[in-house]
Amino acid sequence: MHDLLDIKGRTALVTGAGQGVGRRVVLHLAEHGAGAVIVNDYRAERAEAVAAEVEALGVRAVPAACDVSDLGAVQTMVRQATESAGAPVDILVNNAGNAGPNPTEAMSRPFWEQRPDEWNGFLGTNLYGVLNTTHSTVGEMIDREYGRIVNVVSDAARFGEKGRESYSAAKAGAAGFTRSLAASAGRYGVTANCVSLAATRTPRTADRLEDEQLQAAIMKRYIIRRPGEPEDAANMILFLCSDAASWVTGQTFPVNGGYSFAL
């Protein structure tokens, strides 16, 4: 039977793929015909573990440890990983998020009590990380006149959430960048879209969402009163990576259980 979401042997790079949504995206791509998947995480052991899962599916996998906020490190990662994969990046999923590899308690203080070096973790991973990986891959996509770029953003940016100013700013910046990139690169066969998530069950959120009372309080703001699962996000991301979405670009798709609505 024809698989509408067949990736057709393309090579994909997924950032922040050592757990949670990123891991599930990697496995979705492998299960739908990817030729190779580059598994990025700032922790080498997590990237290697997910790469082993991909290899068990019979798909080439390249673990690639790197902090995406470091442009030089990203450029080296892309060069080495594509050499190992034997092909350039066709599909880029910028999933890496949160505050990067070195979060501190200061990042949870009110914004007006923070210093710039305390909010740079959010900007580095969620905005500069997107710029760095895209800058390191989109040129070859344009040369080949094919590319799929999906940036994972957050309803913290679309809706605005108290106490998440730096994170919201970074995600909103990534969404604006995506729209501009879509306008510039579309005539070269490169699409760029965002998937906007709300409360999704990942290792980072598991403790809060496993507390039944806390989960119930959080879910009161949701139309579908359950947390999102990595599969919910990965389903939309897979669609946008496939040729089924070849006429879709410059858009932000909320996968949020009805936390907020969009026209």
Secondary structure, 3 states (H helix, E strand, C coil): CCCCCCCCCCEEEECCCCCHHHHHHHHHHHHCCCCEEEEEECCHHHHHHHHHHHHHCCCEEEEEECCCCCHHHHHHHHHHHHHHHCCCCCEEEECCCCCCCCCCHHHHCCHHHCCHHHHHHHHHHHHHHHHHHHHHHHHHHHHHCCEEEEEEEEHHHHHHCCCCHHHHHHHHHHHHHHHHHHHHHHHHCEEEEEEEECCECCCCCHHHHHCHHHHHHHHCCCCCCCCECHHHHHHHHHHHHCHHHCCCCCCEEEECCCCCCCC
